[in-house]
């Protein structure tokens, strides 16, 4: 079970974007793409078959998963996440600080 999943709200804890918050767009192994964080400019060639114009496109680059933490709205901070098995054998993600179950 992954500690960070698509759709989670995360806080960047290191790097040039430290302190920024955003939603996870996609998880690629040990890298995550976060909305409006780590933006890069990419020169793209036009592709008429896909109806895609060329030019300079600004998009998100990946960040290593160790540089983000799951955002806890109760404490308004980024926090570590653990995995707990319930009595009915389901596994759920919980915040380490207070043991609350992560809504997902």
Secondary structure as the mmCIF struct_conf table of DSSP 4:
data_model
#
loop_
_struct_conf.conf_type_id
_struct_conf.id
_struct_conf.beg_label_comp_id
_struct_conf.beg_label_asym_id
_struct_conf.beg_label_seq_id
_struct_conf.end_label_comp_id
_struct_conf.end_label_asym_id
_struct_conf.end_label_seq_id
BEND BEND1 UNK A 3 UNK A 4
TURN_TY1_P TURN_TY1_P1 UNK A 6 UNK A 7
STRN STRN1 UNK A 9 UNK A 12
BEND BEND2 UNK A 14 UNK A 15
TURN_TY1_P TURN_TY1_P2 UNK A 16 UNK A 19
STRN STRN2 UNK A 21 UNK A 28
TURN_TY1_P TURN_TY1_P3 UNK A 29 UNK A 30
STRN STRN3 UNK A 31 UNK A 34
TURN_TY1_P TURN_TY1_P4 UNK A 35 UNK A 36
BEND BEND3 UNK A 37 UNK A 38
STRN STRN4 UNK A 39 UNK A 44
STRN STRN5 UNK A 47 UNK A 47
HELX_RH_3T_P HELX_RH_3T_P1 UNK A 48 UNK A 50
TURN_TY1_P TURN_TY1_P5 UNK A 51 UNK A 51
STRN STRN6 UNK A 52 UNK A 52
STRN STRN7 UNK A 55 UNK A 60
HELX_LH_PP_P HELX_LH_PP_P1 UNK A 61 UNK A 61
STRN STRN8 UNK A 62 UNK A 64
HELX_RH_3T_P HELX_RH_3T_P2 UNK A 65 UNK A 67
STRN STRN9 UNK A 68 UNK A 72
TURN_TY1_P TURN_TY1_P6 UNK A 73 UNK A 76
STRN STRN10 UNK A 77 UNK A 79
STRN STRN11 UNK A 81 UNK A 85
TURN_TY1_P TURN_TY1_P7 UNK A 87 UNK A 88
BEND BEND4 UNK A 89 UNK A 89
STRN STRN12 UNK A 91 UNK A 95
TURN_TY1_P TURN_TY1_P8 UNK A 96 UNK A 98
HELX_LH_PP_P HELX_LH_PP_P2 UNK A 100 UNK A 100
STRN STRN13 UNK A 101 UNK A 101
HELX_LH_PP_P HELX_LH_PP_P3 UNK A 102 UNK A 103
#
